[in-house]
Amino acid sequence: MRRYHGIADHQNQSAMENAAPTDDPLKAFQSSLEQSGLRRGEILKRMHMARCIVGCINADRPTALPYREVVDTVLDTMPDGAATELCRQVARDLFPFLQNTPRAAPAAGKPVREQSDIRINLPEHRDLDDLIRVVREMPFSAQEYRVLNNYGETLLAQRMDRQAVENRATICRLLLTGMRDLPLDGRHYRAVVDRLLTLFKRDETRIYFLNVAREFFEFLASQAQAA
């Protein structure tokens, strides 16, 4: 059986929007795909996998363990390795919508409290747009560029639109900036995510940010381990 792992709480304002949770998780998930820049054929492929997953779920809001088992069942029906890997990605992206109100996404106007013993150093900024402008102009180390490039190439290999890849790369630059001088572990990464999350003022952009942050951490950690 192909095991699925990676369900977690982790996830330019108008360009980086995702759909807000609704009573119909599949509709919200489809809306998020349409806003991501994917081609129609790729959206249809992902929606088919999402419907297969939802069709195997009995509970309205699955916990992580039953969801893994459901995804394992669907993974066993995939025809080849490429489809299996895409289905894993769909499962990760779909999970927050099935939860309806992701635990890591606070209500509007209620920022997540940063872990008090972890100091997050960000460049001076007025708001999110200003911070994005600053990090886009900042130099990054060769190792940071290597991770960004590898991540971008992975997304392009999945046939993601280049603008959508650039949007995600912008979020990754924010995360890398916050992680400088901090150990690469879940606790410190989560503190950076919580700090940056306070800059996102809309629920839909929070969800988008959390999804990318979760995805990038898995990629960043695996790259670091390989190195």
Disulfide bonds with the S-S distance in Angstrom:
none
